[in-house]
Structure formats: C-alpha cells, structure tokens
Amino acid sequence: MDVTRSAPPLRPPEHRVDPRAPRWWTVGALGTVGAAVAVEAVALALVGSGWLVGLLVATVVVGTGYVVVMPRWRYRVHRWEADERAVYTLDGWLWLRWRVAPISRIQTIDTARSPLQRLFGLASVTVTTASSAGAVRIEGLDEHAAAELARRLTEITHRDHGDAT
C-alpha cells in the first residue's frame, strides 16, 4: 500500500463557514455577556458593594471586546473540508484546534439547528468518531450545505469498509 496516497494532506481545510456565522456568533456572545452584566447589575443593586462596580465595569469592557473581536476572528480561522478519506476541521479563536477524522472512524453524522441558527439560516454538522478526542463539529454552515454535507458523508461512509473503531 502506498502510504503517501492514503495519508490526508497536511494543509488547512479548504472551506470557510458561511458568511452569516459571525452574526450568529455575535448575537450569541451578546446574550452571554448581557446575561453576565444583568446578574452583576442585580447583585450590585441588592448588595451595593464597591467591588461589584469594578466587576461590572470589567465585565462590560472585556465583554465588549469579546463581542467585537471573537466572531470576526473565528470567521477568519474556521475552516472545514470533507473528502473520500477524511473530515478536516480547523476551529477556535484563542486555542486553535486542527482535527482530521478518517472516514473509516465515522460512527454517526448529525445535523442540528438551534432556534438562533434557524434565524440566520445556519446549521451544524457533528461527525461522531471512534476517537477519545470526541466528535468533530462544523458549526456555522448554510442549512442546505449542512444537509448536503451530511448526505455526502453518509454516502461515503457506506462505501467505506472500515470498522469505525
């Protein structure tokens, strides 16, 4: 067997997530930061301690940076690709993670659409593998592209005679 023909390419995955994904991530980040600010504001109103003012200010400053920077950075980083040999992902925004899941290791392929994802016409594909590292998730795909990816991966895995272990 020619090892070079069967080895996955060592390069970043080809496809970006959908251009609507940063807006989805921004709204999600606003919800997270907004909830933290609300809890801290209620605590400040009830307790009235000076250190809570500092905490609230810090949360607003750091949270604003998070809401502004994180979605754009994630969009620049997130990549995915699937071919006859493997599913490749590159994701993260502070810690980058590059995953390669061989087709022979795939056990299940799921698509999911949260209410917020549906609002933006997006979906996620989760590829569960026989790996201790857990499932490979591709988030922020166009809903139709996600369905097509799941269909294509299902077709490929049915042709592959690996044992998924």
PyMOL CGO cylinders between C-alpha atoms (Angstrom):
from pymol import cmd
from pymol.cgo import CYLINDER

trace = [
    CYLINDER, 0.00, 0.00, 0.00, 1.34, 3.43, -0.93, 0.3, 1, 1, 1, 1, 1, 1,
    CYLINDER, 1.34, 3.43, -0.93, 1.33, 5.43, 2.32, 0.3, 1, 1, 1, 1, 1, 1,
    CYLINDER, 1.33, 5.43, 2.32, 1.59, 8.78, 0.54, 0.3, 1, 1, 1, 1, 1, 1,
    CYLINDER, 1.59, 8.78, 0.54, -1.62, 8.13, -1.41, 0.3, 1, 1, 1, 1, 1, 1,
    CYLINDER, -1.62, 8.13, -1.41, -3.65, 7.22, 1.68, 0.3, 1, 1, 1, 1, 1, 1,
    CYLINDER, -3.65, 7.22, 1.68, -2.32, 9.93, 4.04, 0.3, 1, 1, 1, 1, 1, 1,
    CYLINDER, -2.32, 9.93, 4.04, -4.51, 13.01, 4.45, 0.3, 1, 1, 1, 1, 1, 1,
    CYLINDER, -4.51, 13.01, 4.45, -2.98, 16.22, 3.09, 0.3, 1, 1, 1, 1, 1, 1,
    CYLINDER, -2.98, 16.22, 3.09, -1.22, 18.34, 5.70, 0.3, 1, 1, 1, 1, 1, 1,
    CYLINDER, -1.22, 18.34, 5.70, -2.74, 21.71, 4.86, 0.3, 1, 1, 1, 1, 1, 1,
    CYLINDER, -2.74, 21.71, 4.86, -5.53, 23.87, 6.23, 0.3, 1, 1, 1, 1, 1, 1,
    CYLINDER, -5.53, 23.87, 6.23, -9.03, 22.73, 5.24, 0.3, 1, 1, 1, 1, 1, 1,
    CYLINDER, -9.03, 22.73, 5.24, -10.38, 24.39, 2.10, 0.3, 1, 1, 1, 1, 1, 1,
    CYLINDER, -10.38, 24.39, 2.10, -13.85, 25.76, 3.01, 0.3, 1, 1, 1, 1, 1, 1,
    CYLINDER, -13.85, 25.76, 3.01, -14.84, 28.68, 5.23, 0.3, 1, 1, 1, 1, 1, 1,
    CYLINDER, -14.84, 28.68, 5.23, -18.04, 28.62, 7.22, 0.3, 1, 1, 1, 1, 1, 1,
    CYLINDER, -18.04, 28.62, 7.22, -21.00, 30.65, 5.94, 0.3, 1, 1, 1, 1, 1, 1,
    CYLINDER, -21.00, 30.65, 5.94, -20.53, 34.45, 5.97, 0.3, 1, 1, 1, 1, 1, 1,
    CYLINDER, -20.53, 34.45, 5.97, -23.61, 34.71, 8.23, 0.3, 1, 1, 1, 1, 1, 1,
    CYLINDER, -23.61, 34.71, 8.23, -21.83, 32.78, 11.01, 0.3, 1, 1, 1, 1, 1, 1,
    CYLINDER, -21.83, 32.78, 11.01, -20.15, 35.89, 12.52, 0.3, 1, 1, 1, 1, 1, 1,
    CYLINDER, -20.15, 35.89, 12.52, -23.57, 37.50, 13.01, 0.3, 1, 1, 1, 1, 1, 1,
    CYLINDER, -23.57, 37.50, 13.01, -24.81, 34.31, 14.70, 0.3, 1, 1, 1, 1, 1, 1,
    CYLINDER, -24.81, 34.31, 14.70, -21.73, 34.22, 16.95, 0.3, 1, 1, 1, 1, 1, 1,
    CYLINDER, -21.73, 34.22, 16.95, -22.15, 37.95, 17.72, 0.3, 1, 1, 1, 1, 1, 1,
    CYLINDER, -22.15, 37.95, 17.72, -25.76, 37.52, 18.84, 0.3, 1, 1, 1, 1, 1, 1,
    CYLINDER, -25.76, 37.52, 18.84, -24.78, 34.52, 20.97, 0.3, 1, 1, 1, 1, 1, 1,
    CYLINDER, -24.78, 34.52, 20.97, -21.91, 36.48, 22.54, 0.3, 1, 1, 1, 1, 1, 1,
    CYLINDER, -21.91, 36.48, 22.54, -24.23, 39.43, 23.22, 0.3, 1, 1, 1, 1, 1, 1,
    CYLINDER, -24.23, 39.43, 23.22, -26.59, 37.07, 25.03, 0.3, 1, 1, 1, 1, 1, 1,
    CYLINDER, -26.59, 37.07, 25.03, -23.80, 35.62, 27.16, 0.3, 1, 1, 1, 1, 1, 1,
    CYLINDER, -23.80, 35.62, 27.16, -22.27, 38.99, 28.04, 0.3, 1, 1, 1, 1, 1, 1,
    CYLINDER, -22.27, 38.99, 28.04, -25.71, 40.54, 28.55, 0.3, 1, 1, 1, 1, 1, 1,
    CYLINDER, -25.71, 40.54, 28.55, -26.67, 37.79, 31.00, 0.3, 1, 1, 1, 1, 1, 1,
    CYLINDER, -26.67, 37.79, 31.00, -23.44, 38.30, 32.98, 0.3, 1, 1, 1, 1, 1, 1,
    CYLINDER, -23.44, 38.30, 32.98, -23.97, 42.07, 33.10, 0.3, 1, 1, 1, 1, 1, 1,
    CYLINDER, -23.97, 42.07, 33.10, -27.59, 41.61, 34.19, 0.3, 1, 1, 1, 1, 1, 1,
    CYLINDER, -27.59, 41.61, 34.19, -26.63, 39.25, 37.03, 0.3, 1, 1, 1, 1, 1, 1,
    CYLINDER, -26.63, 39.25, 37.03, -23.89, 41.61, 38.20, 0.3, 1, 1, 1, 1, 1, 1,
    CYLINDER, -23.89, 41.61, 38.20, -26.22, 44.63, 38.00, 0.3, 1, 1, 1, 1, 1, 1,
    CYLINDER, -26.22, 44.63, 38.00, -28.84, 42.85, 40.12, 0.3, 1, 1, 1, 1, 1, 1,
    CYLINDER, -28.84, 42.85, 40.12, -26.16, 41.84, 42.62, 0.3, 1, 1, 1, 1, 1, 1,
    CYLINDER, -26.16, 41.84, 42.62, -24.93, 45.45, 42.74, 0.3, 1, 1, 1, 1, 1, 1,
    CYLINDER, -24.93, 45.45, 42.74, -28.46, 46.71, 43.34, 0.3, 1, 1, 1, 1, 1, 1,
    CYLINDER, -28.46, 46.71, 43.34, -29.06, 44.18, 46.12, 0.3, 1, 1, 1, 1, 1, 1,
    CYLINDER, -29.06, 44.18, 46.12, -25.67, 44.28, 47.83, 0.3, 1, 1, 1, 1, 1, 1,
    CYLINDER, -25.67, 44.28, 47.83, -24.37, 47.70, 46.81, 0.3, 1, 1, 1, 1, 1, 1,
    CYLINDER, -24.37, 47.70, 46.81, -20.72, 46.72, 47.34, 0.3, 1, 1, 1, 1, 1, 1,
    CYLINDER, -20.72, 46.72, 47.34, -17.98, 48.79, 45.72, 0.3, 1, 1, 1, 1, 1, 1,
    CYLINDER, -17.98, 48.79, 45.72, -16.11, 45.79, 44.36, 0.3, 1, 1, 1, 1, 1, 1,
    CYLINDER, -16.11, 45.79, 44.36, -19.21, 44.85, 42.33, 0.3, 1, 1, 1, 1, 1, 1,
    CYLINDER, -19.21, 44.85, 42.33, -18.93, 48.18, 40.49, 0.3, 1, 1, 1, 1, 1, 1,
    CYLINDER, -18.93, 48.18, 40.49, -15.40, 47.24, 39.42, 0.3, 1, 1, 1, 1, 1, 1,
    CYLINDER, -15.40, 47.24, 39.42, -16.54, 43.78, 38.42, 0.3, 1, 1, 1, 1, 1, 1,
    CYLINDER, -16.54, 43.78, 38.42, -19.41, 45.22, 36.38, 0.3, 1, 1, 1, 1, 1, 1,
    CYLINDER, -19.41, 45.22, 36.38, -17.14, 47.70, 34.62, 0.3, 1, 1, 1, 1, 1, 1,
    CYLINDER, -17.14, 47.70, 34.62, -14.59, 44.96, 33.88, 0.3, 1, 1, 1, 1, 1, 1,
    CYLINDER, -14.59, 44.96, 33.88, -17.32, 42.69, 32.52, 0.3, 1, 1, 1, 1, 1, 1,
    CYLINDER, -17.32, 42.69, 32.52, -18.62, 45.43, 30.23, 0.3, 1, 1, 1, 1, 1, 1,
    CYLINDER, -18.62, 45.43, 30.23, -15.12, 46.26, 28.93, 0.3, 1, 1, 1, 1, 1, 1,
    CYLINDER, -15.12, 46.26, 28.93, -13.98, 42.65, 28.44, 0.3, 1, 1, 1, 1, 1, 1,
    CYLINDER, -13.98, 42.65, 28.44, -17.41, 41.61, 27.18, 0.3, 1, 1, 1, 1, 1, 1,
    CYLINDER, -17.41, 41.61, 27.18, -17.45, 44.37, 24.58, 0.3, 1, 1, 1, 1, 1, 1,
    CYLINDER, -17.45, 44.37, 24.58, -14.05, 43.26, 23.33, 0.3, 1, 1, 1, 1, 1, 1,
    CYLINDER, -14.05, 43.26, 23.33, -15.28, 39.66, 23.21, 0.3, 1, 1, 1, 1, 1, 1,
    CYLINDER, -15.28, 39.66, 23.21, -18.44, 40.58, 21.27, 0.3, 1, 1, 1, 1, 1, 1,
    CYLINDER, -18.44, 40.58, 21.27, -16.47, 42.69, 18.77, 0.3, 1, 1, 1, 1, 1, 1,
    CYLINDER, -16.47, 42.69, 18.77, -13.37, 40.53, 18.23, 0.3, 1, 1, 1, 1, 1, 1,
    CYLINDER, -13.37, 40.53, 18.23, -14.38, 36.89, 18.74, 0.3, 1, 1, 1, 1, 1, 1,
    CYLINDER, -14.38, 36.89, 18.74, -16.89, 36.44, 15.87, 0.3, 1, 1, 1, 1, 1, 1,
    CYLINDER, -16.89, 36.44, 15.87, -14.63, 38.09, 13.30, 0.3, 1, 1, 1, 1, 1, 1,
    CYLINDER, -14.63, 38.09, 13.30, -11.56, 36.16, 14.46, 0.3, 1, 1, 1, 1, 1, 1,
    CYLINDER, -11.56, 36.16, 14.46, -13.43, 32.85, 14.46, 0.3, 1, 1, 1, 1, 1, 1,
    CYLINDER, -13.43, 32.85, 14.46, -14.61, 33.50, 10.91, 0.3, 1, 1, 1, 1, 1, 1,
    CYLINDER, -14.61, 33.50, 10.91, -11.03, 34.12, 9.79, 0.3, 1, 1, 1, 1, 1, 1,
    CYLINDER, -11.03, 34.12, 9.79, -9.88, 30.86, 11.42, 0.3, 1, 1, 1, 1, 1, 1,
    CYLINDER, -9.88, 30.86, 11.42, -12.72, 28.34, 10.99, 0.3, 1, 1, 1, 1, 1, 1,
    CYLINDER, -12.72, 28.34, 10.99, -12.29, 26.01, 8.06, 0.3, 1, 1, 1, 1, 1, 1,
    CYLINDER, -12.29, 26.01, 8.06, -13.63, 22.61, 7.09, 0.3, 1, 1, 1, 1, 1, 1,
    CYLINDER, -13.63, 22.61, 7.09, -13.33, 20.05, 4.35, 0.3, 1, 1, 1, 1, 1, 1,
    CYLINDER, -13.33, 20.05, 4.35, -14.56, 16.53, 3.65, 0.3, 1, 1, 1, 1, 1, 1,
    CYLINDER, -14.56, 16.53, 3.65, -13.34, 14.14, 1.01, 0.3, 1, 1, 1, 1, 1, 1,
    CYLINDER, -13.34, 14.14, 1.01, -13.26, 10.40, 0.37, 0.3, 1, 1, 1, 1, 1, 1,
    CYLINDER, -13.26, 10.40, 0.37, -10.58, 9.89, 3.06, 0.3, 1, 1, 1, 1, 1, 1,
    CYLINDER, -10.58, 9.89, 3.06, -11.41, 12.18, 6.00, 0.3, 1, 1, 1, 1, 1, 1,
    CYLINDER, -11.41, 12.18, 6.00, -13.22, 15.14, 7.52, 0.3, 1, 1, 1, 1, 1, 1,
    CYLINDER, -13.22, 15.14, 7.52, -10.87, 18.03, 8.31, 0.3, 1, 1, 1, 1, 1, 1,
    CYLINDER, -10.87, 18.03, 8.31, -11.63, 20.96, 10.61, 0.3, 1, 1, 1, 1, 1, 1,
    CYLINDER, -11.63, 20.96, 10.61, -9.72, 23.93, 11.92, 0.3, 1, 1, 1, 1, 1, 1,
    CYLINDER, -9.72, 23.93, 11.92, -11.52, 25.93, 14.61, 0.3, 1, 1, 1, 1, 1, 1,
    CYLINDER, -11.52, 25.93, 14.61, -11.16, 28.03, 17.72, 0.3, 1, 1, 1, 1, 1, 1,
    CYLINDER, -11.16, 28.03, 17.72, -10.41, 31.63, 18.43, 0.3, 1, 1, 1, 1, 1, 1,
    CYLINDER, -10.41, 31.63, 18.43, -7.95, 31.62, 21.32, 0.3, 1, 1, 1, 1, 1, 1,
    CYLINDER, -7.95, 31.62, 21.32, -6.87, 27.98, 21.15, 0.3, 1, 1, 1, 1, 1, 1,
    CYLINDER, -6.87, 27.98, 21.15, -6.81, 26.63, 17.62, 0.3, 1, 1, 1, 1, 1, 1,
    CYLINDER, -6.81, 26.63, 17.62, -7.67, 23.00, 17.02, 0.3, 1, 1, 1, 1, 1, 1,
    CYLINDER, -7.67, 23.00, 17.02, -6.98, 21.12, 13.80, 0.3, 1, 1, 1, 1, 1, 1,
    CYLINDER, -6.98, 21.12, 13.80, -8.81, 17.79, 13.58, 0.3, 1, 1, 1, 1, 1, 1,
    CYLINDER, -8.81, 17.79, 13.58, -8.66, 15.05, 10.98, 0.3, 1, 1, 1, 1, 1, 1,
    CYLINDER, -8.66, 15.05, 10.98, -11.28, 12.30, 11.29, 0.3, 1, 1, 1, 1, 1, 1,
    CYLINDER, -11.28, 12.30, 11.29, -10.70, 9.40, 8.88, 0.3, 1, 1, 1, 1, 1, 1,
    CYLINDER, -10.70, 9.40, 8.88, -13.83, 8.21, 7.11, 0.3, 1, 1, 1, 1, 1, 1,
    CYLINDER, -13.83, 8.21, 7.11, -13.24, 4.70, 8.48, 0.3, 1, 1, 1, 1, 1, 1,
    CYLINDER, -13.24, 4.70, 8.48, -13.65, 6.05, 12.04, 0.3, 1, 1, 1, 1, 1, 1,
    CYLINDER, -13.65, 6.05, 12.04, -17.02, 7.77, 11.50, 0.3, 1, 1, 1, 1, 1, 1,
    CYLINDER, -17.02, 7.77, 11.50, -19.87, 6.27, 13.51, 0.3, 1, 1, 1, 1, 1, 1,
    CYLINDER, -19.87, 6.27, 13.51, -22.68, 8.84, 13.15, 0.3, 1, 1, 1, 1, 1, 1,
    CYLINDER, -22.68, 8.84, 13.15, -23.36, 12.07, 11.28, 0.3, 1, 1, 1, 1, 1, 1,
    CYLINDER, -23.36, 12.07, 11.28, -25.84, 14.54, 12.77, 0.3, 1, 1, 1, 1, 1, 1,
    CYLINDER, -25.84, 14.54, 12.77, -27.12, 17.95, 11.76, 0.3, 1, 1, 1, 1, 1, 1,
    CYLINDER, -27.12, 17.95, 11.76, -28.54, 20.41, 14.28, 0.3, 1, 1, 1, 1, 1, 1,
    CYLINDER, -28.54, 20.41, 14.28, -30.24, 23.80, 14.04, 0.3, 1, 1, 1, 1, 1, 1,
    CYLINDER, -30.24, 23.80, 14.04, -30.86, 25.79, 17.20, 0.3, 1, 1, 1, 1, 1, 1,
    CYLINDER, -30.86, 25.79, 17.20, -33.57, 28.47, 17.14, 0.3, 1, 1, 1, 1, 1, 1,
    CYLINDER, -33.57, 28.47, 17.14, -30.86, 31.12, 16.75, 0.3, 1, 1, 1, 1, 1, 1,
    CYLINDER, -30.86, 31.12, 16.75, -29.22, 29.17, 13.92, 0.3, 1, 1, 1, 1, 1, 1,
    CYLINDER, -29.22, 29.17, 13.92, -32.59, 28.86, 12.17, 0.3, 1, 1, 1, 1, 1, 1,
    CYLINDER, -32.59, 28.86, 12.17, -32.98, 32.63, 12.41, 0.3, 1, 1, 1, 1, 1, 1,
    CYLINDER, -32.98, 32.63, 12.41, -29.74, 33.02, 10.42, 0.3, 1, 1, 1, 1, 1, 1,
    CYLINDER, -29.74, 33.02, 10.42, -30.37, 30.06, 8.06, 0.3, 1, 1, 1, 1, 1, 1,
    CYLINDER, -30.37, 30.06, 8.06, -27.44, 28.12, 9.54, 0.3, 1, 1, 1, 1, 1, 1,
    CYLINDER, -27.44, 28.12, 9.54, -26.82, 24.60, 10.82, 0.3, 1, 1, 1, 1, 1, 1,
    CYLINDER, -26.82, 24.60, 10.82, -24.10, 22.49, 12.42, 0.3, 1, 1, 1, 1, 1, 1,
    CYLINDER, -24.10, 22.49, 12.42, -22.84, 19.07, 11.42, 0.3, 1, 1, 1, 1, 1, 1,
    CYLINDER, -22.84, 19.07, 11.42, -21.46, 16.74, 14.08, 0.3, 1, 1, 1, 1, 1, 1,
    CYLINDER, -21.46, 16.74, 14.08, -19.37, 13.78, 12.99, 0.3, 1, 1, 1, 1, 1, 1,
    CYLINDER, -19.37, 13.78, 12.99, -19.06, 11.28, 15.82, 0.3, 1, 1, 1, 1, 1, 1,
    CYLINDER, -19.06, 11.28, 15.82, -16.00, 9.09, 15.59, 0.3, 1, 1, 1, 1, 1, 1,
    CYLINDER, -16.00, 9.09, 15.59, -14.40, 6.23, 17.44, 0.3, 1, 1, 1, 1, 1, 1,
    CYLINDER, -14.40, 6.23, 17.44, -11.95, 8.68, 19.00, 0.3, 1, 1, 1, 1, 1, 1,
    CYLINDER, -11.95, 8.68, 19.00, -11.21, 9.67, 22.55, 0.3, 1, 1, 1, 1, 1, 1,
    CYLINDER, -11.21, 9.67, 22.55, -10.99, 13.28, 21.34, 0.3, 1, 1, 1, 1, 1, 1,
    CYLINDER, -10.99, 13.28, 21.34, -14.74, 13.29, 20.77, 0.3, 1, 1, 1, 1, 1, 1,
    CYLINDER, -14.74, 13.29, 20.77, -16.91, 14.36, 17.88, 0.3, 1, 1, 1, 1, 1, 1,
    CYLINDER, -16.91, 14.36, 17.88, -15.85, 16.71, 15.11, 0.3, 1, 1, 1, 1, 1, 1,
    CYLINDER, -15.85, 16.71, 15.11, -18.21, 19.70, 14.86, 0.3, 1, 1, 1, 1, 1, 1,
    CYLINDER, -18.21, 19.70, 14.86, -18.57, 22.00, 11.89, 0.3, 1, 1, 1, 1, 1, 1,
    CYLINDER, -18.57, 22.00, 11.89, -20.61, 25.00, 13.01, 0.3, 1, 1, 1, 1, 1, 1,
    CYLINDER, -20.61, 25.00, 13.01, -21.94, 27.91, 11.00, 0.3, 1, 1, 1, 1, 1, 1,
    CYLINDER, -21.94, 27.91, 11.00, -22.77, 26.17, 7.74, 0.3, 1, 1, 1, 1, 1, 1,
    CYLINDER, -22.77, 26.17, 7.74, -25.59, 27.22, 5.44, 0.3, 1, 1, 1, 1, 1, 1,
    CYLINDER, -25.59, 27.22, 5.44, -28.52, 24.93, 6.28, 0.3, 1, 1, 1, 1, 1, 1,
    CYLINDER, -28.52, 24.93, 6.28, -28.60, 23.44, 2.76, 0.3, 1, 1, 1, 1, 1, 1,
    CYLINDER, -28.60, 23.44, 2.76, -24.81, 22.98, 2.68, 0.3, 1, 1, 1, 1, 1, 1,
    CYLINDER, -24.81, 22.98, 2.68, -25.02, 21.18, 6.05, 0.3, 1, 1, 1, 1, 1, 1,
    CYLINDER, -25.02, 21.18, 6.05, -27.71, 18.82, 4.76, 0.3, 1, 1, 1, 1, 1, 1,
    CYLINDER, -27.71, 18.82, 4.76, -25.69, 18.13, 1.62, 0.3, 1, 1, 1, 1, 1, 1,
    CYLINDER, -25.69, 18.13, 1.62, -22.52, 17.50, 3.66, 0.3, 1, 1, 1, 1, 1, 1,
    CYLINDER, -22.52, 17.50, 3.66, -24.37, 15.03, 5.90, 0.3, 1, 1, 1, 1, 1, 1,
    CYLINDER, -24.37, 15.03, 5.90, -25.83, 13.29, 2.85, 0.3, 1, 1, 1, 1, 1, 1,
    CYLINDER, -25.83, 13.29, 2.85, -22.44, 13.10, 1.14, 0.3, 1, 1, 1, 1, 1, 1,
    CYLINDER, -22.44, 13.10, 1.14, -20.63, 11.82, 4.24, 0.3, 1, 1, 1, 1, 1, 1,
    CYLINDER, -20.63, 11.82, 4.24, -23.31, 9.18, 4.76, 0.3, 1, 1, 1, 1, 1, 1,
    CYLINDER, -23.31, 9.18, 4.76, -22.85, 8.04, 1.17, 0.3, 1, 1, 1, 1, 1, 1,
    CYLINDER, -22.85, 8.04, 1.17, -19.05, 7.92, 1.53, 0.3, 1, 1, 1, 1, 1, 1,
    CYLINDER, -19.05, 7.92, 1.53, -19.17, 6.02, 4.83, 0.3, 1, 1, 1, 1, 1, 1,
    CYLINDER, -19.17, 6.02, 4.83, -21.50, 3.40, 3.34, 0.3, 1, 1, 1, 1, 1, 1,
    CYLINDER, -21.50, 3.40, 3.34, -18.93, 2.78, 0.60, 0.3, 1, 1, 1, 1, 1, 1,
    CYLINDER, -18.93, 2.78, 0.60, -16.04, 2.57, 3.07, 0.3, 1, 1, 1, 1, 1, 1,
    CYLINDER, -16.04, 2.57, 3.07, -15.46, -0.84, 4.64, 0.3, 1, 1, 1, 1, 1, 1,
    CYLINDER, -15.46, -0.84, 4.64, -13.70, 0.41, 7.78, 0.3, 1, 1, 1, 1, 1, 1,
    CYLINDER, -13.70, 0.41, 7.78, -14.76, -0.80, 11.20, 0.3, 1, 1, 1, 1, 1, 1,
    CYLINDER, -14.76, -0.80, 11.20, -15.29, 2.62, 12.86, 0.3, 1, 1, 1, 1, 1, 1,
    CYLINDER, -15.29, 2.62, 12.86, -13.35, 1.57, 15.94, 0.3, 1, 1, 1, 1, 1, 1,
]
cmd.load_cgo(trace, "trace")
